[in-house]
Amino acid sequence: METTIDFRLIRQLWMFLAVAEEQHFGRAAKRLNMSQPPLTEQIKVLEQSLNLRLFERSRQGTKLSPAGAAILPAVRQFAGQAERLEQVVREIASGQSGVLRIGAITSSMLDIVPSLLSALRKSYPQVTMLVQEIDTVEGMPSLERGDLDLALVRLDGDEDYGMATMPLTEERLAVALPKDHVQAMESRVKIRALADEQFVMSARQVNPLYFDRLTAICRSHGFSPRVLREVRSIASQIAYVSCGQGVALVPASTQRLAPDNVVFRLLRERIMVRTAALAWNPHRHHPLVDFAVSWLGSRHKVGAAKP
């Protein structure tokens, strides 16, 4: 079925957004570099085509109608996507061959992402790579919307996330302790010895499965962790430990983030956790994603990709 882009509708939606945000036709017209009468006329045409009344007009001013308020979030999302499209077009027009958007949790930005970017630049010197820090919980929705092409997140378990995933790294669990903690004298710490401690944990809202996995590990060893703080990153966990605000169960490699007054001790029990996984949308083909999946898959052998 052949479709065409209704550029008039797109322009009218931009006008609607301007009026909705300015709450004044005159200010919206100035923002759009046009006079007010044509703006008013185009909003009327939009209302007729949608069969909706979008604004309530009175002597006190202009405000959104219930219907206008209902469509505003979707129009704002459209506007953001249009701006991203415009950016891509400008980059391609200037001689660049493509754009890859990568979202990553903090720990992956410290190890996996730099080497991946280096490999991409070597093979695709004209590509533009945009990296942003995300929480695990943001990864899948951003991939589904098309805001990201790749997400490096922490996926502990074999849940069906609706995206293609590939485990990358798995590490032994350690405990971060204040340097003067009694357990800091031990070469390895039994997890049961932490039963009376206050814990700084990665927030459940950031990564529910990982939070539940750590609490389940504690319960399997006879105690429920007393969570004093829930934070958004491993770096924050270590910072709170540094301030004497508890202990933290963290991957062993994050010892490189520790200040002098924090020590890491492996748990005596060999407990492994997945620390990074690659996720991408299999319904959105991107040749640079194919390269990244192949390159990372050849260097990390934790598990097979899951479609």
FENRAHU-V747318 format. One line per field, one symbol per residue. ss: DSSP state (H for helix, E for strand, - for the rest). A space follows every 10 residues. Layout:
ss->???
This chain:
ss->------HHHH HHHHHHHHHH HH--HHHHHH H----HHHHH HHHHHHHHHH ----EEEE-- EEEE-HHHHH HHHHHHHHHH HHHHHHHHHH HHH----EEE EEEE-HHHHH -HHHHHHHHH HHH---EEEE EEE--HHHHH HHHHH----E EEE------- ---EEEEEEE EEEEEEEE-- -HHHH--EE- HHHH---EEE EE-----HHH HHHHHHHHHH -----EEEEE E--HHHHHHH HH----EEEE EHHHHHH--- -EEEEEE--- -EEEEEEEEE ------HHHH HHHHHHHHH- -----E-
